[in-house]
Amino acid sequence: MKQVCQPSFPVKVQEMRSKKQKPRYYIYIPVALSSALGVASGEEMSWELLDRNELHLVRLNPKPTTTAQRVKVKNPAV
């Protein structure tokens, strides 16, 4: 059975510190991934915490889909 390789985009969490302020953490979306998703500058998104090891990034104002069919997942992670 042929398996489809899911693309992986490793990123590093960056910490920004300002005087007299709490540290802030940033995660940058790689250009290849943002291009594939059609992410626009200033677009609002939200993180959903699935568990301590997994986050889900969600568009607050999703764009209409342009594909006729969705990708079918044979063995979804439980």
N, C-alpha and C positions, 0 to 999 in steps of 0.2 A: 504494500500500500504506500503510495507516494504521500509524503508529508509536505505541507506548505510552510516555508520558513517565515516566521513573523519578523518584520524588521525591528531592530533594537536601536535605541538612541540613548546611550549612557550620558548622563549629565552630572555635574557637581553642584551641590548646594553652596551658595556664596553668602557670606555674612557681611552686612554693611553696618558700621557703627558711626554714630554722630555724637558729638558732645552732649551730655546730659539727656540722652535719649536711650531707650531700650534698643538692643540690636534687632535688625530686620534681616530676614533671610530671603534670598532670591533663587529662582530656578529659571534658567533661560531655555527657551525652546530652540533646538537646532534649526537652522535654515531649511534643511531638507524636509524636516517634519512639518514646519510651518507652511512651506510651499505645498506639500502634499495635502494638508488640511485646509489650505486657503485662509490662513489666519491673517487678519488685517491689523495694522497698528492701532492701538487704542481699543481693540475689541475686548469686551468684558467677559470674563470667565470665572468659574467658581470651582474650588476643590471639594470633593466629597471624600471623606475618610471611610474606606471600606474596612480596613483593619490596620494594625500598627505597621504593616509592611506594604500596604497598597493604597494608592490614592487614585481618584478618578477625576479627570479634568472635564468640566462641562461648560459648553457655551451657554451664556445667559439668554442670548438672542440667536437661536440657531438659524442658519441659512437653509433655504429649501434644497432638498436633495435633487441632484441632476441625473442620478443613475436610475435605471429601470428596475434593477433588482439589488437586494442587499446581499452581502456575503453571508453564506451559511457556515456556522461553526459546528463541526461534527461532535467534538468532545469539549464542551464548555467547562472551564475551571469551576470547581465547586467550592 
